[in-house]
């Protein structure tokens, strides 16, 4: 094989996540990180289990960066995202002229990961044919490029990950038992966010600061009701969903505090337990409605009365009663 190219490490480790970057207050998650740290020091093959969005890819990066292979490349490949007809070429490379469009030789992921770590993400989605080829590469560390005759050797540490019940697939004959046994020398299961709700506030603060920094603004605070909404949500998308929600909230909030409505969580606008006292009183709702209509009509009371379906004296009384500040914008009858 060709000598190791250090620039490949820079390419495939664009995000150098370490264990210090993985924050948690949850006891079960601390145990997961402790097991992963111990496994990082050896060259065993790892199988990471967990739902989408739990951070399996980040954990794999941390394992790589804490391992003796840290100076080598970290090469992730999403097995489910590559069409079956291209998977062999993607993993093992191809020679020039191997198929239509192969105008030059190309190295695959196993070659690119030489002396480093190869993450086989969504490994349970591999076809039986691909499983057989990967088994040989994992077991004997050798393979041939598509269209090639030379047997190539590679020194790769394998980390596999999946969000499906791979054991059930083995029992149904959909996943090779011999490959499964080879991949799970050490198995680590990452818990979903709904099982570690104590981490929600910790991660929320971090993601708010991150999103605000990218938006070029000061990080807003979380209103108590907004935090309660986050902690009660089931998070089917796990940490990835939480990060996305808070990025959206930073864009949506107008002031220096993220409110429940800024989160855009399903049902969060309708649950009284998730809003601050008084926010859902009829008086508060009436005031907000009048303020919104006055803003819409640029302070023109005649048009506001028409939209609200009330008389001018009633509107004047409501403005005084709720102490609403208003200003007519532009010419016209007020």
N, C-alpha and C positions, 0 to 999 in steps of 0.2 A: 504493500500500500504506500501511498504518498506520505511524506512526513507531515506531522501535525502543523497546521497553519494557525498561529495565534489569533489572526483576525477573525477566524470563524467563531472563536469564543466571544468576541465582542458582538458579533452578529446575533448569536443565539442566546446571549445573556443580557439583552437590552434592559431587562428588569432584574437587578441583582438582589432578589429578596433573601433575607437572612432570618434566622429564628428571632432575632431582636425586633424584626418588623411585624411579627405575628403577635398581636396583643390579645390577651384574654384574662378574664377574672374567673372563668368557669373551671371547676375542678376537673371535670371529665376532659375538657379541652387541654388543660395543663398536662394531664396524663398522656394525651395524644402527642403533644409536642415533646414530652420527655422521651417517649418511645421512639419517636422519629429522630431525635438527637442521637440516641444510642445506636440506632440502625445506620445513621449517616456515616459513622466511623468505620463500618465494615463495607464489604462489597456485595452483600446479599441482594437478591432481587426483591423489590418491594411491590406490593399491591395495595393501592390506596382506594378505599371504598367510601362512597358518600354521594349525597344528592348533588345535582347541578348547583353551582354557585357557592358551595361550602368552602372553596379555597384549596382544592386538591392540587391544582397547578402551582399555586404559590408555595404550598408545602413541599412539593417536589423540588422547586427551585431552592428552598431553604436547605433541604437535605443535600442537594448537590453542592451548594456553597459551603456546607459544613463538612464535606467529605474530602478525602485525599485527592479527589478528582476536580477540586474546585478551580484549578487553573485550566482545566479542559473545557470544552464547549458543553452547554446545556441545550439539547435539541428536542423541542416538543413536536409531536405530530398527532393531529386529531384524526384517528382512524375512521371515524364516522363521517368526516367531511370530505373524504377523498373517494371519488367514484371507483368501484371495484376494478375496472379496467386499467386504472392508473396507479393503483395502490402498490403493486409490485415495483414499478419504476420509481415511485416516490420513496419507497423504503430502501430499495437495493440499487437504484440507479439503472442506467441503460447505456449501451454502446451506440455509436453513430450508426444510423441506418437500421436500428433494431425494429422500428416500426415507422409508419408514415408520420413525418414531422420531426423525427429524431435526427436533426441535422448535425448534432455533435454529441459526444459522450457527456454524460451527466452523472455526478455522484449522488447517491441516495442518502437517506437519513442515517443509516447504519455507518456509512463511511464518514459522514460529516460529524458524527458523534464520537469518533475514535478518541480514546483516552478521556472521554467525558461521560455524560449521562444522557440517555435517550428516554424520553417520556412518551410512552404509548398511551395516549389518552383515549377514552372510550374504547378500550381494547376488546370489550365483550361484543362489539358490533362487527368484528372481523369475520369474513367468510371462512368456511372450513378450509378452503384452498390456501388462503392467506395465513391461517393459523399454522398450517403444516410448514410453510416456508419460514415463518417467524420462529417456530420451535427449533428448527435446525440452526438458525442464526443465534438464537439465545443459548442453545445447548452446546453447540460446537464453535460458536463465534466465527462462522464462515458462511459465505454465500457467493453467488454469481450475479453480476449485473444482467439485466434483461438483454438478450442477444449476445451475451458474452460467454466465453469458454473458460476464462481464468477464474480460479477459486480465490477469492479475496478473504483476508482475515481482518477482524476488527476487535479492538479491546473496548467494550462498551459496558457500562453499568445500566441495567434496565430498571426503570420504574414504570409500572403499569397503573392505570386508573380507570375506574368505571363508575357510573351512577346506577347501574342495573344490578339485579341479583344474579351474579355470575355463577354462583353455585347451582341455582335452579337451572340455568342454561346447560351446565355440565350434566345434570341429572336428566335433562330432556335430550341430550345428545347434540345440542346446538353449539357447544363449545368443547374442544378437545380436553379431556381430563389430564393428559400428559402435559399439555401446555399450561393448564391451570395450576397443576402441582409445581411446575417450574417457576411460575410467576409469583406464587404466594409463599415464598420462603419466609417472608415476614409480611403480615397483613395489618394494616392500620385503617381503622374506620373513623372518618371525620364526622362528628355529630352535626345535625342540622341546626340552624340558628334558633328555631323554636324550642330546642332542648337546652339552649344556653342563653336564656333571655337576659341574664345578668350582663352579657356582653353588648347588648343593644345600645345602652347609653354610652359605653366606652367607645364603640365603633362609630356611633353617630357623631360624637364630637370630633373624631378624627376625620370622618368623611366631610363634615361641614367645613372644617378648616381647609381641607384639600380643595373642595369645590370653590370656596371663596377665593383662595389663592389663585386658582386658574381663571376666575372671573375678574380678578383685579380689584377685589373689594374686601372690606373687613368681614370676618366671619360672624354671621348672626348667631344669637343665642337661640336655644330651643325653649319655647313656651312650655310650662309644666304639662298642659293638656296635650301638646304635640308629642312630648316624650312619652306620656301614658299611651297615646295612640300607637307609637312605634313599639312599645313594649308589649302591647296586646295583640299586635298583628301576627299572623301565623307565618309569614315570610316563606311562601312556597319557592321563591327564587333565592332564598338564603342571603348570604352576605352580599352577593352581587346585586340582588334586588334592593337591599338597604342602601347600598352606595348609589344606585341609580335614583332612588327616591329622594335622597338628600341633595344630589346634584340638581334635580328638578326643583326642589324646595328653595335652594339658593337663588335660582333664577326667578321663581314665582314670588318670593317674599319682597314686599315693598319697603319694609322698615328694617330695624336692626334685630328682629326676632321672628323666628319661624313659627307660624301658627298652624293649627290643625288643617285648615283649608289649603295651606301651601303644600302639604304633603301629597295630596291627591290619592290617599288610600281609599279603597272601596268601603263605603259605609261610614267613613270617619266624620263626614259632615252631619250625620243623622243620629249619632249616638251621644246623648246628653252626658254620659259619664266621661266623655273624652273632651269636654269643653269646660272652660273656666266658669265659675258661678256668675249668673246674671246674663251671660252671653246669649242664652236661649229664651229669655223672657220675651213676652209679646211686645213690651215697650221697647226693648232693644231692637227687636226685629222691625218694628214700625219705624223707629228712628233711622235704621240702616236703609230701609226702603225709600223713605223720603229723601235722604241724602243722596242716594243713587240716582233718583229721578231728577233732582235738582242739578246734579252734575251732568246728567244726560241732556237736559234741556238748557244747560249753561245758565241756570238761575232764572229762567223765564217762568214765572209763577203760573201764568195762564196755561201754558203748555203742560206744566207739571200737574196742574189740577185735572186737565183732560186725561192724562195718562193714569193718574191715581184714582180718578173717578170720584173726586171730592170737590166741594165748593171752595172758593177763594177764602172766605172767613175761616173755614175749617182748617185749610192749609196754614193760614197765618197763626191760628191758635196752636196747631201742632208744632210749628217752627219755634214758637215761644215756649211751649211746654217742654220740648226736648232740648231747648237751647241750641238749636241748629244754626250754625253760621253759614250764610249763603251770600253770594254776590252774583248779580246779573252780569253776564259777559256779552258785551256788544249791544247794539241798538235793538229796539223792539219794545213792545208793551210788557211791563213787568207784572 
